[in-house]
Amino acid sequence: MRQLGLSALIALALGLFGLGQPAFAAAADAPVTFTIDKPTATPGTTVSVTMTFTNPEATYVQFAYQSLQPTWETVSYGMKFKFLTCKGDAGVCEPGGAVNYNAPIAPGASRSVTMTYEVAADSPCVGNGTIGFYAYLHYEFDNGKNAKDGSYFSPTTAVQCAPSGAAKAVHSNA
């Protein structure tokens, strides 16, 4: 009886301290996928991130909310950027913020939004200069009886300095 009580206590503790939390899903089984239009950018250019939610359930999704935030690495290395637009299959689409996908979403059907941001002209472009995001997703299905949520990472864009000869070649009269 004592061992059973100890096992139950350990299981409860593990559930409370992290094992019960949604895991960061691997790309293969994630209901959210990301694409970026360029893996490398220079300060002053734009990058578009497309997020696609695909309903993995056997019933309709009645509500799907997603938020997009910069990763710790993006913030800690001082990368500078500004969201410009958010367009796609969403009733709410805030650049760099909240997305409420148009619902209902049939089993296997998808909804996509594209957010475009500009890398600031004075953004660092050396060292570990990458811009990346993570998305929190919450969706409800089965006539609202069930819900799932999780966090998912986007690919990153490396920010590189423009070649020093590029600016000089434009201004050359030779």
C-alpha positions in Angstrom: 0.0 0.0 0.0 2.9 2.3 0.8 4.5 1.8 -2.6 1.2 2.5 -4.4 0.9 5.8 -2.5 4.5 6.8 -3.3 4.0 5.9 -7.0 0.8 8.0 -7.1 2.6 10.9 -5.4 5.5 10.8 -8.0 3.0 10.6 -10.9 1.1 13.6 -9.6 4.3 15.6 -9.1 5.6 14.8 -12.6 2.2 15.9 -14.0 2.2 19.1 -12.1 5.8 20.0 -13.0 5.9 19.7 -16.7 5.0 16.3 -18.1 1.4 17.3 -18.3 2.2 20.4 -20.3 1.8 20.4 -24.1 5.1 19.5 -25.8 6.7 21.5 -28.5 5.6 19.4 -31.4 7.9 18.0 -34.1 7.2 19.3 -37.5 5.9 16.0 -38.8 2.9 15.9 -36.5 2.3 19.6 -36.0 -1.1 21.0 -37.0 0.8 24.3 -37.8 3.4 24.5 -40.5 5.5 27.5 -41.5 7.3 28.6 -44.6 9.5 31.7 -45.0 10.1 33.3 -48.4 13.8 33.8 -47.7 16.2 32.1 -45.3 18.6 35.0 -45.5 17.9 38.8 -45.5 19.8 42.0 -45.2 18.8 45.0 -43.0 16.2 47.1 -44.8 14.6 44.1 -46.6 11.3 42.3 -46.0 10.6 38.7 -45.1 7.2 36.9 -45.3 6.2 34.1 -42.9 3.3 31.9 -43.9 1.6 29.9 -41.2 -0.8 27.1 -42.2 -3.2 25.4 -39.8 -4.5 22.0 -40.9 -7.3 20.4 -39.0 -5.9 17.0 -37.8 -9.2 16.0 -36.1 -12.0 13.7 -37.4 -14.6 16.5 -36.7 -14.9 20.2 -37.6 -12.8 22.8 -35.8 -15.1 25.5 -34.6 -12.4 27.9 -33.3 -8.7 28.3 -33.9 -6.6 31.0 -32.3 -2.8 31.5 -32.8 -0.4 34.0 -31.6 3.1 34.7 -32.9 6.0 35.9 -30.8 9.8 36.3 -31.4 12.0 33.6 -30.0 14.4 34.3 -27.1 17.3 34.2 -29.4 15.8 36.9 -31.7 15.2 39.2 -28.7 18.4 38.4 -26.8 20.7 39.2 -29.8 19.0 42.5 -30.3 17.5 41.8 -33.7 15.3 44.7 -34.9 12.2 44.3 -37.1 8.7 45.6 -37.6 5.7 43.8 -38.8 4.0 45.4 -41.7 1.0 43.2 -42.8 -1.0 40.1 -42.0 -3.2 38.7 -44.7 -5.1 35.4 -45.3 -7.8 33.1 -44.1 -8.5 34.8 -40.8 -11.2 36.9 -39.2 -8.6 38.5 -37.0 -5.1 38.9 -38.4 -2.9 41.3 -36.4 0.6 41.7 -37.8 3.0 40.0 -35.4 0.1 39.2 -33.0 -3.2 37.3 -32.9 -4.8 35.2 -35.6 -8.3 33.8 -35.5 -8.6 31.5 -38.4 -11.9 31.5 -40.3 -14.0 28.6 -39.0 -15.5 26.1 -39.3 -12.6 24.1 -40.7 -13.4 20.6 -42.1 -11.3 17.6 -41.2 -8.1 17.8 -43.3 -8.8 21.3 -44.5 -6.3 24.2 -44.0 -6.3 27.9 -43.4 -3.2 30.1 -44.0 -2.1 33.6 -43.1 1.1 35.4 -44.2 2.8 38.0 -42.0 5.4 40.3 -43.6 8.0 42.1 -41.6 10.8 44.4 -42.4 14.3 43.9 -41.0 15.3 47.3 -39.5 18.0 49.1 -41.4 20.0 49.3 -38.1 19.5 45.7 -37.1 22.6 43.8 -36.2 23.9 41.6 -39.0 26.8 39.7 -37.5 27.2 36.8 -35.1 24.1 34.9 -34.2 21.8 37.3 -36.1 18.6 35.4 -36.8 15.0 36.2 -36.6 12.6 33.5 -35.7 9.2 33.0 -34.0 7.2 30.6 -32.0 3.4 30.3 -32.2 1.0 29.3 -29.5 -2.0 27.5 -31.0 -5.4 26.8 -29.4 -8.2 25.1 -31.3 -11.6 23.7 -30.3 -13.4 20.8 -32.1 -16.1 18.1 -31.7 -18.8 20.8 -31.2 -16.7 22.5 -28.6 -16.4 19.4 -26.4 -12.6 19.1 -26.9 -9.7 21.5 -27.3 -6.0 21.2 -27.9 -3.1 23.6 -27.7 0.7 23.7 -28.1 3.6 25.8 -29.2 5.5 25.5 -32.5 8.6 27.1 -33.9 9.0 28.8 -37.3 12.2 28.5 -39.4 14.6 31.3 -38.9 15.9 34.0 -41.2 19.6 34.8 -40.9 20.3 38.5 -41.1 23.5 39.2 -43.0 25.2 42.5 -43.8 25.1 43.6 -47.5 28.4 42.9 -49.2 30.6 46.0 -48.9 31.1 46.2 -52.6 27.4 46.2 -53.4 26.8 49.8 -52.2 30.0 51.1 -53.9 29.1 49.5 -57.2 25.8 51.3 -57.3 27.5 54.8 -56.8 30.4 54.2 -59.2 30.6 56.3 -62.3 33.4 54.3 -63.9 
